[in-house]
Amino acid sequence: MHTAHLILTAVVALLHTYFMALEMIFWTRPLGRKTFGLKADFAESTRALAANQGLYNGFLVAGLVWGLMQGDAGGPTRVFFLGCVVVAGIFGALTVNRRILFVQGLPAALALGLTLL
């Protein structure tokens, strides 16, 4: 079980690296606009907001990687940052799109559950 929660935590970190790139780099480009269903003018006018949101995803990645790098001692760090991702997934599902719960919240909840076992 130990290896499974570390692998799943790494997957969550990789997902958030992808989200960060979508929001900070690709928001106004075809990949970002297609992913989020944005029109070019809206994407351009919200570019700074998306980059800010992407930065926060980067902080989640940093925390998850930090927890992974700490080995066994990083359990509390991983629990904190996975909990943050779960909360963000729930909030995103309630305020933006239910799909966020499955794409963001579910993998983090599974990793958190395995971490706590």
C-alpha positions as CSV (number, residue, x, y, z in Angstrom):
1,M,0.0,0.0,0.0
2,H,2.9,2.3,0.7
3,T,4.1,2.3,-2.9
4,A,0.5,2.8,-4.2
5,H,-0.1,6.0,-2.3
6,L,3.3,7.4,-3.4
7,I,2.6,6.6,-7.0
8,L,-0.9,8.1,-6.8
9,T,0.4,11.2,-5.1
10,A,2.9,11.6,-7.9
11,V,0.1,11.2,-10.5
12,V,-1.8,14.0,-8.7
13,A,1.3,16.2,-8.9
14,L,1.7,15.5,-12.6
15,L,-2.0,16.3,-13.2
16,H,-1.5,19.6,-11.5
17,T,1.6,20.3,-13.5
18,Y,-0.5,19.9,-16.6
19,F,-3.2,22.1,-15.2
20,M,-0.6,24.7,-14.4
21,A,0.7,24.6,-17.9
22,L,-2.8,24.9,-19.4
23,E,-3.6,27.9,-17.3
24,M,-0.2,29.7,-17.4
25,I,1.1,28.9,-20.9
26,F,-1.7,27.5,-23.1
27,W,-4.8,29.5,-21.9
28,T,-4.9,31.6,-25.1
29,R,-3.6,29.0,-27.4
30,P,-5.7,26.3,-29.2
31,L,-5.0,23.6,-26.6
32,G,-6.1,25.8,-23.7
33,R,-9.1,27.3,-25.5
34,K,-10.3,23.8,-26.5
35,T,-9.7,22.3,-23.1
36,F,-11.7,25.0,-21.3
37,G,-14.2,25.8,-24.2
38,L,-13.0,29.4,-24.5
39,K,-13.5,31.9,-27.2
40,A,-10.3,33.7,-28.2
41,D,-11.4,37.1,-26.9
42,F,-12.5,35.8,-23.6
43,A,-9.3,33.8,-23.2
44,E,-7.2,36.9,-23.9
45,S,-9.2,39.1,-21.5
46,T,-8.9,36.5,-18.7
47,R,-5.3,35.5,-19.3
48,A,-3.9,37.1,-16.1
49,L,-6.6,35.4,-14.0
50,A,-5.8,32.1,-15.5
51,A,-2.1,32.6,-15.0
52,N,-2.7,33.4,-11.3
53,Q,-4.8,30.2,-10.9
54,G,-2.1,28.2,-12.7
55,L,0.5,29.6,-10.2
56,Y,-1.6,28.2,-7.3
57,N,-1.6,24.8,-9.0
58,G,2.1,25.1,-9.2
59,F,2.2,25.6,-5.4
60,L,0.2,22.4,-5.0
61,V,2.7,20.6,-7.1
62,A,5.6,22.0,-5.1
63,G,4.0,20.8,-1.9
64,L,3.2,17.4,-3.2
65,V,6.7,16.9,-4.5
66,W,8.2,18.3,-1.3
67,G,6.1,15.7,0.6
68,L,7.3,12.9,-1.7
69,M,10.9,13.9,-1.4
70,Q,10.7,13.7,2.4
71,G,10.0,10.0,2.2
72,D,8.2,8.5,5.2
73,A,8.6,11.7,7.2
74,G,6.6,13.5,4.4
75,G,3.3,11.9,5.3
76,P,1.8,14.9,7.1
77,T,3.0,17.2,4.2
78,R,1.3,14.9,1.7
79,V,-1.9,14.8,3.7
80,F,-2.0,18.6,3.9
81,F,-1.5,19.2,0.2
82,L,-3.7,16.3,-0.9
83,G,-6.4,17.7,1.3
84,C,-6.0,21.1,-0.3
85,V,-6.4,19.4,-3.7
86,V,-9.6,17.6,-2.6
87,V,-11.1,20.9,-1.3
88,A,-10.2,22.6,-4.5
89,G,-11.8,19.8,-6.5
90,I,-15.0,20.0,-4.5
91,F,-15.1,23.8,-4.7
92,G,-14.4,23.7,-8.5
93,A,-17.2,21.1,-8.9
94,L,-19.7,23.3,-7.0
95,T,-18.7,26.6,-8.7
96,V,-17.4,25.8,-12.2
97,N,-18.0,22.3,-13.5
98,R,-18.8,19.0,-11.9
99,R,-16.2,17.3,-14.0
100,I,-13.5,19.0,-11.8
101,L,-14.5,16.7,-9.0
102,F,-13.6,13.6,-11.0
103,V,-10.5,15.0,-12.8
104,Q,-9.0,16.8,-9.8
105,G,-10.7,15.8,-6.6
106,L,-11.1,12.0,-7.0
107,P,-7.4,11.2,-7.7
108,A,-6.4,13.3,-4.7
109,A,-9.1,11.7,-2.5
110,L,-7.8,8.3,-3.5
111,A,-4.2,9.2,-2.8
112,L,-5.2,10.8,0.5
113,G,-7.2,7.7,1.5
114,L,-4.2,5.4,0.8
115,T,-1.9,7.8,2.6
116,L,-4.0,7.7,5.7
117,L,-4.2,3.9,5.7
